[in-house]
Amino acid sequence: MCVAIYAGLFALFAYYSHSVIEQYMLASSSDGEVMVVAMGWELVPLLWPVLVAVMLVASAATVWVMRRRSCCVGTK
């Protein structure tokens, strides 16, 4: 049952991501001219350092919260 719910949520996430990401584009401008660098899913390989940084920050925040919560468990 949990696997079916997880698969359904993942399918909804994939459908939503596809419809949202297709609308974005990365552009560069110089001397008043705008040049499209990437559109849609072409953005993902270009932005992987940003995605890795977000993952690292989220992991550090999770570890910090778990340590804060575990230090106070035995004090009551």
Long-range contacts (C-beta under 8 A, 24 or more apart in sequence): none
